[in-house]
Amino acid sequence: MSAMPKFALPAVDERALVQKHAELVRRIAHHLAARLPASVEIDDLIQAGMIGLLDAARHYDGSAGASFETYAGIRIRGAMVDELRSGDWAPRSVHRKVREASEAMRALEQKFGRAAREVDIAETLGVSLEDYRQTMADAVQCQMLSLDAPRDGDDDEAWQVEDHNSPSPAEQLQGREFKKALTEAIGKLPEKEQLVLSLYYRDELNLREIGEVLSITESRVCQIHGQALVRLRGHLADWLSPPARRKPAVRLAKTSPKAAGSSGPAAFPDPQTHPV
């Protein structure tokens, strides 16, 4: 039996889709900007996102099963991330400090058999607690990009692995194994870090809103968020290896409960049942 042809949208439908989903671009841009330095212009994100939306309208395949909004959201966000990458706004020094912090966390946790405390990590790194917390805040900016779109061959941003539209059975199995490893790693985080990740990735609150929920400052939320990401990097070191050794799996950004639906156990705690 011959394969069914892809469903192509007429040009008029492409324009209608772009107009209808322009607000989606702005919404994603504002959500993304909440975790980026103030120097990043939101208009630049919107412009890049509109290009991603147009690309989505041109290439959308309605027979694949995904809704256009879901498909477009991925392309829009990807276009924005590409725009950020092209600006090279994350200094190498930040990546180095984040990597060193991750290694220190992992060593301390292996030594003591529990989540490493901030003061112990800072002491191991030979920096003040204030400087360490600033590194964690910087990690939010660095890890956001590495969660979604690492540069090929860049070990400092080796969070993402290849995502195929039609994965082989072996890749599907490894993808499920990675999701399981991620869920287990999140479960090992301190409760406050789990809660911040839950509010941010599952409930899609920005840092200011999370601060209001937890009665802490926005900067402190940023630090906790960064520390959680760096800690996850240590727990998932075997999965987040350089490309030559990387295991086929799925994008880390797609493994949150919101993206995974009901296919597996929830990775994040419920804010209603896990108060801080």
C-alpha positions in Angstrom: 0.0 0.0 0.0 1.4 3.4 -1.0 2.0 6.0 1.7 -0.7 8.6 2.0 0.4 12.1 0.8 0.9 14.7 3.4 -1.9 17.2 4.0 -0.7 20.5 2.6 -2.5 23.7 3.6 -3.5 26.2 0.8 -1.8 29.6 1.0 -5.0 31.3 2.2 -5.1 28.8 5.1 -1.5 29.5 5.9 -2.2 33.2 6.3 -5.3 32.5 8.4 -3.3 30.3 10.7 -0.6 32.9 11.2 -3.1 35.6 12.0 -5.1 33.3 14.3 -2.0 32.3 16.3 -0.1 35.6 16.4 -1.1 35.8 20.1 0.6 32.4 20.7 3.9 34.0 19.6 3.5 36.8 22.0 2.6 34.5 24.9 5.6 32.3 24.3 7.9 35.3 24.0 6.8 36.8 27.3 7.0 33.4 29.0 10.5 32.9 27.6 11.6 36.5 28.5 10.7 36.0 32.1 13.8 33.7 32.5 16.2 35.7 30.4 18.4 38.7 31.1 16.8 42.1 30.8 19.1 42.9 27.9 17.2 40.5 25.7 14.6 42.4 23.7 11.2 40.8 23.7 10.5 42.3 20.3 13.4 40.3 18.9 11.8 37.1 20.4 8.5 38.0 18.8 10.0 38.7 15.4 11.8 35.3 15.5 8.7 33.6 16.8 6.6 35.0 13.9 9.1 33.5 11.5 8.7 30.2 13.3 4.9 30.5 13.1 5.1 31.1 9.4 7.4 28.1 9.0 4.9 26.0 11.0 2.0 27.1 8.8 3.9 26.1 5.7 5.0 22.7 6.9 2.1 21.6 9.1 1.0 18.0 8.4 -2.5 17.6 9.6 -2.4 13.8 9.2 0.3 13.4 11.8 -2.2 13.8 14.6 -0.8 16.8 16.5 -2.9 20.0 16.6 -1.5 23.0 14.8 -1.1 24.9 18.0 1.0 22.2 19.6 3.1 21.9 16.4 3.4 25.7 16.0 4.4 26.1 19.7 7.4 23.9 19.2 8.5 25.7 16.0 7.9 29.1 17.5 9.9 28.3 20.6 12.7 26.7 18.5 12.9 29.8 16.4 13.2 32.0 19.5 15.9 29.8 20.9 17.8 29.9 17.6 17.7 33.7 17.8 19.1 33.7 21.3 21.8 31.2 20.3 22.9 33.4 17.4 23.4 36.3 19.9 25.9 34.3 21.9 24.8 36.0 25.1 25.8 33.4 27.6 29.5 33.8 28.4 31.8 30.7 28.5 32.7 31.6 32.1 29.1 31.0 33.1 29.0 27.5 31.5 32.3 26.7 33.3 31.0 27.8 36.7 27.8 25.8 36.2 29.7 22.7 35.2 32.0 23.0 38.3 29.0 23.5 40.5 27.3 20.4 39.1 30.5 18.4 39.7 30.8 19.6 43.2 27.1 18.8 43.9 27.5 15.3 42.6 30.7 14.7 44.6 29.1 15.9 47.8 25.9 13.9 47.3 27.9 10.7 46.6 30.0 11.3 49.7 27.1 12.1 52.1 24.3 10.2 50.5 21.9 13.2 50.6 21.2 16.4 48.7 24.2 18.8 49.0 23.6 22.0 50.9 24.3 25.4 49.5 26.9 26.2 52.1 28.8 23.0 51.5 28.8 23.4 47.7 30.0 27.0 48.0 32.8 25.9 50.4 33.8 23.1 48.0 34.0 25.6 45.2 35.9 28.1 47.3 33.5 30.9 46.8 31.1 32.9 49.0 27.5 31.8 49.4 26.4 35.0 47.6 28.7 34.2 44.6 27.4 30.7 44.5 23.8 31.8 44.5 24.6 34.2 41.7 26.0 31.3 39.7 22.8 29.4 40.3 20.8 32.4 39.0 23.1 32.5 35.9 22.4 28.8 35.5 18.7 29.5 34.8 19.8 31.5 31.8 22.3 29.0 30.5 20.3 25.8 31.2 17.2 27.2 29.6 19.0 27.1 26.2 20.7 23.8 26.9 17.4 22.2 27.8 16.0 23.1 24.4 18.7 23.5 21.8 22.3 22.8 22.5 25.0 23.5 20.0 26.3 20.5 18.2 29.4 19.1 19.9 29.2 21.5 22.8 29.7 19.5 26.0 28.6 22.6 28.1 25.2 22.4 26.5 24.8 18.7 26.1 21.3 18.4 27.6 19.3 17.7 24.4 19.6 14.5 22.3 18.2 13.9 18.9 14.4 13.7 18.6 13.2 11.8 15.5 9.7 12.1 14.2 9.6 8.3 13.7 11.9 6.8 16.3 12.9 3.1 16.1 11.7 0.7 18.8 15.1 0.8 20.4 15.0 4.6 20.5 11.4 4.5 21.9 12.7 2.2 24.7 15.6 4.4 25.5 13.3 7.4 25.4 11.1 5.8 28.1 14.2 4.9 30.1 15.3 8.5 30.0 11.9 9.7 31.1 12.1 7.3 34.0 15.6 8.5 34.9 14.4 12.1 34.8 11.4 11.4 37.0 13.7 9.6 39.5 16.2 12.5 39.4 13.5 15.0 40.1 12.3 12.9 43.0 15.7 13.1 44.6 15.7 16.9 44.6 15.0 18.8 47.8 11.3 19.5 48.1 11.5 23.3 47.5 13.4 22.7 44.3 10.8 20.2 43.1 8.1 22.7 43.8 9.8 25.5 41.9 10.2 23.2 38.9 6.6 22.2 39.2 5.3 25.7 39.3 7.5 26.8 36.5 7.3 23.9 34.0 4.0 22.3 34.8 1.9 25.3 35.9 3.9 27.8 33.7 4.2 30.5 36.3 7.0 33.0 35.8 9.6 33.7 38.5 7.7 36.7 40.0 4.5 34.6 40.3 6.4 31.7 41.9 7.9 34.2 44.4 4.5 35.4 45.4 3.2 31.8 45.9 6.2 30.8 48.0 6.6 34.2 49.7 10.2 34.6 48.6 11.9 37.1 46.3 12.1 36.7 42.6 15.9 36.5 42.7 15.7 33.7 45.3 13.3 31.8 43.0 15.8 32.2 40.2 18.6 30.8 42.4 16.5 27.8 43.5 15.5 27.1 39.9 19.1 27.2 38.7 20.3 25.0 41.6 17.6 22.4 40.7 18.7 22.4 37.0 22.4 22.1 37.9 21.6 19.3 40.4 19.6 17.5 37.7 22.6 17.8 35.4 24.6 15.9 37.9 22.0 13.2 38.4 21.6 12.7 34.7 25.3 12.9 33.8 25.3 9.5 32.0 22.5 10.7 29.7 23.8 14.2 29.1 27.1 13.1 27.7 28.8 14.6 24.6 27.3 13.6 21.2 29.8 10.8 20.5 28.6 8.9 23.6 25.0 10.3 23.7 22.1 7.8 24.1 19.1 8.3 21.8 16.2 9.6 23.8 13.8 12.5 23.8 14.1 16.2 24.4 14.3 16.9 28.1 11.9 19.8 27.7 9.2 17.3 26.5 9.3 15.1 29.6 7.3 17.3 32.0 4.0 15.9 33.1 2.1 18.5 31.0 3.9 17.2 27.9 3.8 13.5 28.9 0.1 13.5 29.7 -1.0 10.4 31.5 1.6 8.1 30.0 3.7 7.8 33.2 4.0 9.0 36.8 4.0 12.7 37.4 7.6 14.0 37.7 6.6 17.1 39.7 4.8 17.4 43.1 1.4 19.0 43.3 1.7 22.5 44.8 -1.5 21.9 46.7 -0.1 18.8 48.5 3.5 19.9 48.8 3.5 23.3 50.5 6.8 24.9 51.4 
